Every structure is written in structure tokens, then in C-alpha cells.
Amino acid sequence: MTKNEQLRISLVQADIVWEDIDANLAHFDKLLSQLPPTDVVLLPEMFSTAFSSRAQSLAEPIEGKTLQQVKAWAKQHQCAFIGSFIAAEGDLYYNRGFFVKPDGETVWYDKKHLFTYGGEHERFTAGKERVVVEFRGVRILLEVCYDLRFPIW
């Protein structure tokens, strides 16, 4: 990226259907069809389920339905996607952030500061790593919602 170029970011905010992955993926698919040219699309936290504490029943494996759809969008729109979903690894559940590049390469980030007032810490495992992604010449620190309030990283 040269000095005169810009990284175009699209924020996609929408009403999310409570705990309905299929409905949310279909809704976002429709919204994304109206995207202007962009480099990065930023989706809401837990965009495919809404912010739910029912981790055990809503969690998906890493290559589950949500991430397969995000990878398809990244390829179709030739841009990167940032968001989070409820991920399962064995008996642990994460509010897992992702950065998906147009070629399907995916970088993960697990939310560190869980929202205790909402009981998130009782059902989810906190992340332990700071993750920085480089995309089109720009370094991007991945964070999920509440993590923004803490300067630890």
C-alpha cells in the first residue's frame, strides 16, 4: 500500500436473530450483497448467534457453518472479514475472533476480558494471546468488544 492509498473498511451492523445461526447467515448474506468496494468488513461480536451465554448448545467447531460462510464471503467479495463467533475446542468454549483473508487464510483471537456482568466468564474460556494481523500493508490488532476497554495489549 502506498502513502496515498487507503484501507477501506465497511462496518456491517444489523439486527441479529437470537440464537439462530441460519437466519443470521442468510440475513448477512443479503446485506453483504449491497457492499461497496471494500478491503475489510467488520461484523458484530457473535454475529451468527447474538451475544448468548448458551455456549455449549451454540458452539461450533473451527471449520463449522459460520466460518465456512465467512470464507465464502471473503472469496466472493475479495476482501477480509473480522468478527467473532462461539467456538468449541474439546470441553472449552471461546468467544473467538477471526480475521479471514480473501484466499481463506484465517487467523484466530480469543476474547481475553470476558464480560463478568453478563456471566460470560462462567461459560467461556479467556484468551491468552495478543494477535496482530498484517493485511495490505496495515497492521491490525484483533480485539473483541470488551477487550477494547483494557490497555493490557
C-alpha atoms as a printed R data frame, in Angstrom:
    type eleno elety resid chain resno       x       y      z
1   ATOM     1    CA   MET     A     1   0.000   0.000  0.000
2   ATOM     2    CA   THR     A     2   1.449   3.364 -0.929
3   ATOM     3    CA   LYS     A     3   1.137   6.511  1.127
4   ATOM     4    CA   ASN     A     4  -1.815   7.743 -0.965
5   ATOM     5    CA   GLU     A     5  -3.788   4.525 -0.750
6   ATOM     6    CA   GLN     A     6  -6.343   3.878  1.942
7   ATOM     7    CA   LEU     A     7  -7.667   0.764  3.613
8   ATOM     8    CA   ARG     A     8 -11.423   0.789  3.027
9   ATOM     9    CA   ILE     A     9 -13.375  -0.659  5.967
10  ATOM    10    CA   SER     A    10 -17.085  -1.480  5.942
11  ATOM    11    CA   LEU     A    11 -18.926  -1.840  9.244
12  ATOM    12    CA   VAL     A    12 -21.966  -4.081  8.930
13  ATOM    13    CA   GLN     A    13 -24.354  -3.540 11.811
14  ATOM    14    CA   ALA     A    14 -27.684  -5.360 11.780
15  ATOM    15    CA   ASP     A    15 -30.435  -6.751 13.933
16  ATOM    16    CA   ILE     A    16 -29.374 -10.250 14.912
17  ATOM    17    CA   VAL     A    17 -31.872 -13.086 15.341
18  ATOM    18    CA   TRP     A    18 -31.381 -14.534 18.815
19  ATOM    19    CA   GLU     A    19 -29.519 -17.870 18.695
20  ATOM    20    CA   ASP     A    20 -30.443 -18.626 15.047
21  ATOM    21    CA   ILE     A    21 -27.282 -19.209 13.020
22  ATOM    22    CA   ASP     A    22 -29.056 -19.995  9.739
23  ATOM    23    CA   ALA     A    23 -31.281 -16.908  9.857
24  ATOM    24    CA   ASN     A    24 -28.349 -14.655 10.696
25  ATOM    25    CA   LEU     A    25 -26.087 -16.028  7.977
26  ATOM    26    CA   ALA     A    26 -28.888 -15.559  5.425
27  ATOM    27    CA   HIS     A    27 -29.558 -12.007  6.641
28  ATOM    28    CA   PHE     A    28 -25.888 -11.007  6.497
29  ATOM    29    CA   ASP     A    29 -25.583 -12.624  3.063
30  ATOM    30    CA   LYS     A    30 -28.319 -10.287  1.835
31  ATOM    31    CA   LEU     A    31 -26.694  -7.239  3.470
32  ATOM    32    CA   LEU     A    32 -23.290  -8.093  2.039
33  ATOM    33    CA   SER     A    33 -24.712  -8.215 -1.486
34  ATOM    34    CA   GLN     A    34 -25.016  -4.415 -1.208
35  ATOM    35    CA   LEU     A    35 -21.394  -3.851 -0.148
36  ATOM    36    CA   PRO     A    36 -19.457  -1.048 -1.820
37  ATOM    37    CA   PRO     A    37 -15.869  -1.835 -2.838
38  ATOM    38    CA   THR     A    38 -14.032  -2.536  0.435
39  ATOM    39    CA   ASP     A    39 -10.881  -4.088  1.824
40  ATOM    40    CA   VAL     A    40 -12.139  -5.197  5.244
41  ATOM    41    CA   VAL     A    41 -15.633  -5.994  6.517
42  ATOM    42    CA   LEU     A    42 -16.180  -5.711 10.259
43  ATOM    43    CA   LEU     A    43 -19.034  -7.856 11.615
44  ATOM    44    CA   PRO     A    44 -20.603  -7.564 15.094
45  ATOM    45    CA   GLU     A    45 -19.484  -9.677 18.044
46  ATOM    46    CA   MET     A    46 -21.125 -13.136 17.870
47  ATOM    47    CA   PHE     A    47 -22.888 -12.039 14.687
48  ATOM    48    CA   SER     A    48 -24.254 -15.506 13.922
49  ATOM    49    CA   THR     A    49 -25.963 -16.121 17.289
50  ATOM    50    CA   ALA     A    50 -26.174 -12.775 19.102
51  ATOM    51    CA   PHE     A    51 -24.447 -12.442 22.468
52  ATOM    52    CA   SER     A    52 -25.641 -15.641 24.104
53  ATOM    53    CA   SER     A    53 -24.289 -17.455 27.118
54  ATOM    54    CA   ARG     A    54 -25.602 -20.807 25.861
55  ATOM    55    CA   ALA     A    55 -22.124 -21.708 24.674
56  ATOM    56    CA   GLN     A    56 -22.492 -25.472 24.916
57  ATOM    57    CA   SER     A    57 -25.549 -25.651 22.645
58  ATOM    58    CA   LEU     A    58 -24.492 -22.950 20.143
59  ATOM    59    CA   ALA     A    59 -20.743 -23.535 19.831
60  ATOM    60    CA   GLU     A    60 -19.299 -24.591 16.501
61  ATOM    61    CA   PRO     A    61 -16.050 -26.277 15.595
62  ATOM    62    CA   ILE     A    62 -13.391 -24.135 13.950
63  ATOM    63    CA   GLU     A    63 -14.486 -25.148 10.454
64  ATOM    64    CA   GLY     A    64 -18.210 -25.011 11.247
65  ATOM    65    CA   LYS     A    65 -21.054 -23.400  9.343
66  ATOM    66    CA   THR     A    66 -20.276 -19.821 10.377
67  ATOM    67    CA   LEU     A    67 -16.620 -19.840  9.330
68  ATOM    68    CA   GLN     A    68 -17.332 -21.714  6.116
69  ATOM    69    CA   GLN     A    69 -19.792 -18.959  5.172
70  ATOM    70    CA   VAL     A    70 -17.362 -16.175  6.133
71  ATOM    71    CA   LYS     A    71 -14.647 -17.776  3.982
72  ATOM    72    CA   ALA     A    72 -17.088 -17.926  1.056
73  ATOM    73    CA   TRP     A    73 -17.918 -14.225  1.523
74  ATOM    74    CA   ALA     A    74 -14.229 -13.284  1.692
75  ATOM    75    CA   LYS     A    75 -13.564 -15.107 -1.568
76  ATOM    76    CA   GLN     A    76 -16.690 -13.743 -3.273
77  ATOM    77    CA   HIS     A    77 -16.069 -10.116 -2.269
78  ATOM    78    CA   GLN     A    78 -12.249 -10.323 -2.423
79  ATOM    79    CA   CYS     A    79 -11.846  -8.673  0.966
80  ATOM    80    CA   ALA     A    80 -11.066  -9.661  4.554
81  ATOM    81    CA   PHE     A    81 -13.640 -10.253  7.291
82  ATOM    82    CA   ILE     A    82 -13.335  -9.613 11.027
83  ATOM    83    CA   GLY     A    83 -15.881 -10.803 13.598
84  ATOM    84    CA   SER     A    84 -16.437 -13.367 16.339
85  ATOM    85    CA   PHE     A    85 -18.489 -16.493 16.960
86  ATOM    86    CA   ILE     A    86 -18.950 -19.106 19.678
87  ATOM    87    CA   ALA     A    87 -16.239 -21.717 19.155
88  ATOM    88    CA   ALA     A    88 -15.744 -25.110 20.769
89  ATOM    89    CA   GLU     A    89 -12.449 -26.878 21.345
90  ATOM    90    CA   GLY     A    90 -12.966 -30.049 23.313
91  ATOM    91    CA   ASP     A    91 -14.786 -29.104 26.514
92  ATOM    92    CA   LEU     A    92 -13.826 -25.425 26.269
93  ATOM    93    CA   TYR     A    93 -15.823 -22.603 24.694
94  ATOM    94    CA   TYR     A    94 -14.483 -19.318 23.363
95  ATOM    95    CA   ASN     A    95 -15.787 -16.013 22.109
96  ATOM    96    CA   ARG     A    96 -13.441 -16.453 19.167
97  ATOM    97    CA   GLY     A    97 -12.477 -13.567 16.956
98  ATOM    98    CA   PHE     A    98 -11.376 -14.227 13.414
99  ATOM    99    CA   PHE     A    99  -9.640 -12.485 10.553
100 ATOM   100    CA   VAL     A   100 -10.406 -14.224  7.253
101 ATOM   101    CA   LYS     A   101  -8.468 -13.192  4.153
102 ATOM   102    CA   PRO     A   102  -9.827 -13.495  0.593
103 ATOM   103    CA   ASP     A   103  -7.709 -16.613 -0.001
104 ATOM   104    CA   GLY     A   104  -9.306 -18.307  3.034
105 ATOM   105    CA   GLU     A   105  -6.319 -17.942  5.358
106 ATOM   106    CA   THR     A   106  -7.722 -17.449  8.851
107 ATOM   107    CA   VAL     A   107  -6.168 -16.020 11.993
108 ATOM   108    CA   TRP     A   108  -7.813 -16.608 15.398
109 ATOM   109    CA   TYR     A   109  -8.074 -14.498 18.515
110 ATOM   110    CA   ASP     A   110  -9.888 -15.462 21.708
111 ATOM   111    CA   LYS     A   111 -11.507 -12.680 23.729
112 ATOM   112    CA   LYS     A   112  -9.412 -12.107 26.862
113 ATOM   113    CA   HIS     A   113 -11.602  -9.890 29.061
114 ATOM   114    CA   LEU     A   114 -14.863 -11.748 29.464
115 ATOM   115    CA   PHE     A   115 -17.897  -9.703 30.430
116 ATOM   116    CA   THR     A   116 -18.451 -10.806 34.031
117 ATOM   117    CA   TYR     A   117 -21.625  -8.734 34.489
118 ATOM   118    CA   GLY     A   118 -23.206 -10.845 31.766
119 ATOM   119    CA   GLY     A   119 -21.851 -14.150 33.106
120 ATOM   120    CA   GLU     A   120 -19.564 -14.646 30.106
121 ATOM   121    CA   HIS     A   121 -16.704 -15.736 32.408
122 ATOM   122    CA   GLU     A   122 -18.839 -18.647 33.700
123 ATOM   123    CA   ARG     A   123 -19.268 -20.262 30.289
124 ATOM   124    CA   PHE     A   124 -16.330 -19.133 28.182
125 ATOM   125    CA   THR     A   125 -12.573 -19.507 28.446
126 ATOM   126    CA   ALA     A   126 -10.487 -16.344 28.285
127 ATOM   127    CA   GLY     A   127  -7.866 -15.911 25.587
128 ATOM   128    CA   LYS     A   128  -4.201 -15.602 26.435
129 ATOM   129    CA   GLU     A   129  -2.581 -14.162 23.328
130 ATOM   130    CA   ARG     A   130  -2.280 -10.773 21.667
131 ATOM   131    CA   VAL     A   131  -2.810 -11.228 17.917
132 ATOM   132    CA   VAL     A   132  -1.764  -8.761 15.234
133 ATOM   133    CA   VAL     A   133  -2.534  -9.365 11.565
134 ATOM   134    CA   GLU     A   134  -0.933  -7.647  8.604
135 ATOM   135    CA   PHE     A   135  -3.215  -7.092  5.640
136 ATOM   136    CA   ARG     A   136  -2.496  -4.991  2.565
137 ATOM   137    CA   GLY     A   137   0.335  -3.225  4.347
138 ATOM   138    CA   VAL     A   138  -1.616  -2.392  7.507
139 ATOM   139    CA   ARG     A   139  -1.104  -3.998 10.929
140 ATOM   140    CA   ILE     A   140  -4.406  -4.730 12.704
141 ATOM   141    CA   LEU     A   141  -4.691  -5.679 16.393
142 ATOM   142    CA   LEU     A   142  -7.570  -8.109 16.816
143 ATOM   143    CA   GLU     A   143  -9.839  -7.432 19.778
144 ATOM   144    CA   VAL     A   144 -13.383  -8.401 20.645
145 ATOM   145    CA   CYS     A   145 -15.714  -5.831 22.207
146 ATOM   146    CA   TYR     A   146 -14.923  -5.575 25.932
147 ATOM   147    CA   ASP     A   147 -11.179  -6.087 25.318
148 ATOM   148    CA   LEU     A   148 -11.057  -2.541 23.930
149 ATOM   149    CA   ARG     A   149 -11.530  -1.169 27.448
150 ATOM   150    CA   PHE     A   150  -8.281  -2.680 28.737
151 ATOM   151    CA   PRO     A   151  -4.852  -1.393 27.700
152 ATOM   152    CA   ILE     A   152  -3.049  -4.641 28.642
153 ATOM   153    CA   TRP     A   153  -2.173  -5.333 24.978
